[in-house]
Amino acid sequence: MAAYYSSLVRILLLSIIGCYFILASASNFYKDFDITWGGDGRAKILNNGELLTLSLDKTSGSGFQSKNQYLFGKIDMQLKLVPGNSAGTVTAYYLSSQGPTHDEIDFEFLGNLSGDPYILHTNVYSQGKGDREQQFYLWFDPTADFHTYSILWNPQRIIFSVDGTPIREYKNAESVGVAYPKNQPMRIYSSLWNADDWATRGGLIKTDWTKAPFTASYRNFNANNACVWSSGSSSCSSSSGSKSAPSNNSQAWLNEELDATSQQRLKWVQKNYMIYNYCNDLKRFPQGLPPDCAINKSS
């Protein structure tokens, strides 16, 4: 038990340090994003571009997307989720390309009744195929304050992190014939919408519209370590012509992997807070687990 609480204290201290560094490199929502729906007052950019809020009522939800497209990146956003009775609502924050063979890297926050925990749903799509879900509870109340949700996406792996703590690593599984998101530039998207047909307890709990409007807040977006894709070329291209070769130390993240400490933190989260892993779902895959599970075994 003492070791458990010692690990928790270390996680919290590292989370505070991670939040400090994110605060130091904030950007501006006017400059970096476009409101794509809910521009009639449901989506708002406030505080001179430092804060963005999305709202959902019975008429409509709201959403935004990045002006830039990215092909690999280390991307952070701070979110404060819908408080109180958020059952039926989904706050989605993800990277995606377009079309039937799109790539996508997902954070989705599934609301719940007051007092019950949010479910953090993650997924990875490649060439239009997803079905790679892992779900987690969080070790804090994500509605009480802002927390940092990060995606590291490089040619070798995708790492999902919360306040600097890795919760999931998805490794490139092309060696076993599974496509990996590496050729399609993606924008950042976020939306707040009603999904009470499935989001909370499989759709058993419906959205309580007497609690509307539901509001989620965003701040401190950071994509300083990301490859912007524009006019067919990457901001990370080297003189050798490679799409994504690191050209200096600031692009070391393109080859980043979890060190021993991060591996231990990942194991702690997956042991204590993971509630679903597609690679453990034999009922769903009676003919055998997906081939990428051999490479992406739970830590």
PEPEMO-V638923 format. One record per residue. N is the residue number from 1. RES is the residue in one small letter. PSI is psi as a letter, one per 40 degrees, with the letter a starting at -180 (* if undefined). D_FIRST is the distance of its C-alpha to the first C-alpha in whole Angstrom. Layout:
[[N;RES;PSI;D_FIRST] [N;RES;PSI;D_FIRST]]
//
This chain:
[[1;m;d;0] [2;a;d;4] [3;a;d;5] [4;y;d;5] [5;y;d;6] [6;s;d;9] [7;s;d;10] [8;l;d;11] [9;v;d;13] [10;r;d;14] [11;i;d;15] [12;l;d;17] [13;l;d;19] [14;l;d;20] [15;s;d;21] [16;i;d;23] [17;i;d;25] [18;g;d;26] [19;c;d;27] [20;y;d;29] [21;f;d;31] [22;i;d;32] [23;l;d;33] [24;a;e;35] [25;s;f;37] [26;a;i;38] [27;s;a;41] [28;n;h;43] [29;f;d;43] [30;y;d;47] [31;k;d;48] [32;d;e;45] [33;f;i;45] [34;d;h;48] [35;i;h;47] [36;t;d;48] [37;w;i;48] [38;g;e;48] [39;g;e;50] [40;d;f;51] [41;g;e;49] [42;r;d;46] [43;a;h;45] [44;k;h;45] [45;i;h;45] [46;l;i;44] [47;n;f;44] [48;n;f;47] [49;g;e;45] [50;e;e;41] [51;l;i;40] [52;l;h;40] [53;t;i;40] [54;l;i;40] [55;s;i;41] [56;l;h;42] [57;d;a;44] [58;k;d;46] [59;t;d;49] [60;s;i;47] [61;g;a;44] [62;s;i;44] [63;g;i;43] [64;f;i;43] [65;q;i;44] [66;s;i;44] [67;k;d;47] [68;n;i;46] [69;q;i;46] [70;y;i;43] [71;l;g;43] [72;f;i;39] [73;g;i;38] [74;k;h;34] [75;i;h;34] [76;d;i;32] [77;m;h;33] [78;q;h;31] [79;l;i;31] [80;k;h;30] [81;l;i;31] [82;v;h;33] [83;p;i;31] [84;g;a;31] [85;n;g;32] [86;s;e;33] [87;a;h;33] [88;g;e;36] [89;t;i;35] [90;v;h;35] [91;t;h;34] [92;a;h;35] [93;y;h;35] [94;y;i;36] [95;l;i;38] [96;s;i;41] [97;s;a;45] [98;q;i;47] [99;g;i;49] [100;p;d;49] [101;t;f;47] [102;h;i;45] [103;d;i;41] [104;e;i;39] [105;i;h;35] [106;d;h;33] [107;f;h;31] [108;e;h;31] [109;f;h;29] [110;l;h;30] [111;g;i;30] [112;n;i;29] [113;l;i;30] [114;s;h;29] [115;g;e;25] [116;d;i;24] [117;p;i;23] [118;y;i;25] [119;i;h;25] [120;l;h;26] [121;h;h;28] [122;t;i;29] [123;n;i;32] [124;v;h;34] [125;y;i;38] [126;s;h;40] [127;q;f;44] [128;g;e;44] [129;k;h;41] [130;g;b;37] [131;d;f;35] [132;r;f;32] [133;e;h;30] [134;q;i;26] [135;q;i;25] [136;f;i;21] [137;y;i;20] [138;l;i;19] [139;w;f;16] [140;f;i;19] [141;d;h;22] [142;p;e;25] [143;t;e;28] [144;a;d;27] [145;d;i;28] [146;f;i;29] [147;h;i;26] [148;t;h;27] [149;y;h;28] [150;s;i;29] [151;i;h;31] [152;l;h;32] [153;w;h;35] [154;n;i;36] [155;p;e;38] [156;q;d;36] [157;r;i;33] [158;i;h;31] [159;i;h;28] [160;f;h;27] [161;s;i;25] [162;v;h;23] [163;d;f;23] [164;g;e;23] [165;t;h;20] [166;p;h;22] [167;i;d;21] [168;r;i;24] [169;e;h;26] [170;y;h;30] [171;k;i;32] [172;n;h;36] [173;a;f;37] [174;e;d;40] [175;s;e;40] [176;v;f;40] [177;g;e;42] [178;v;h;40] [179;a;i;41] [180;y;i;39] [181;p;h;40] [182;k;e;42] [183;n;e;46] [184;q;h;46] [185;p;i;45] [186;m;i;43] [187;r;i;43] [188;i;h;40] [189;y;i;40] [190;s;i;38] [191;s;i;39] [192;l;h;38] [193;w;i;40] [194;n;h;40] [195;a;f;39] [196;d;e;38] [197;d;e;40] [198;w;d;36] [199;a;d;34] [200;t;h;32] [201;r;f;31] [202;g;f;34] [203;g;e;36] [204;l;d;36] [205;i;h;35] [206;k;i;38] [207;t;h;38] [208;d;g;39] [209;w;e;42] [210;t;e;43] [211;k;e;39] [212;a;i;41] [213;p;i;42] [214;f;h;38] [215;t;h;37] [216;a;i;35] [217;s;i;35] [218;y;i;35] [219;r;i;36] [220;n;f;35] [221;f;h;37] [222;n;h;37] [223;a;f;38] [224;n;d;40] [225;n;g;38] [226;a;i;40] [227;c;h;43] [228;v;h;46] [229;w;h;48] [230;s;h;51] [231;s;f;55] [232;g;e;54] [233;s;i;52] [234;s;i;49] [235;s;e;48] [236;c;e;46] [237;s;i;49] [238;s;i;50] [239;s;e;53] [240;s;e;53] [241;g;e;53] [242;s;i;49] [243;k;d;48] [244;s;f;45] [245;a;h;45] [246;p;h;43] [247;s;e;46] [248;n;i;44] [249;n;d;41] [250;s;e;40] [251;q;f;40] [252;a;d;37] [253;w;d;35] [254;l;e;37] [255;n;e;36] [256;e;i;32] [257;e;i;29] [258;l;h;26] [259;d;a;25] [260;a;d;22] [261;t;d;20] [262;s;d;21] [263;q;d;20] [264;q;d;16] [265;r;d;16] [266;l;d;18] [267;k;d;16] [268;w;d;13] [269;v;d;15] [270;q;d;17] [271;k;d;14] [272;n;d;13] [273;y;e;16] [274;m;h;19] [275;i;e;21] [276;y;h;24] [277;n;h;25] [278;y;d;29] [279;c;e;29] [280;n;e;27] [281;d;g;29] [282;l;d;32] [283;k;d;34] [284;r;d;35] [285;f;g;36] [286;p;d;37] [287;q;e;40] [288;g;i;37] [289;l;i;34] [290;p;i;36] [291;p;d;36] [292;d;e;34] [293;c;d;31] [294;a;d;32] [295;i;d;31] [296;n;f;29] [297;k;i;26] [298;s;h;23] [299;s;*;20]]
//
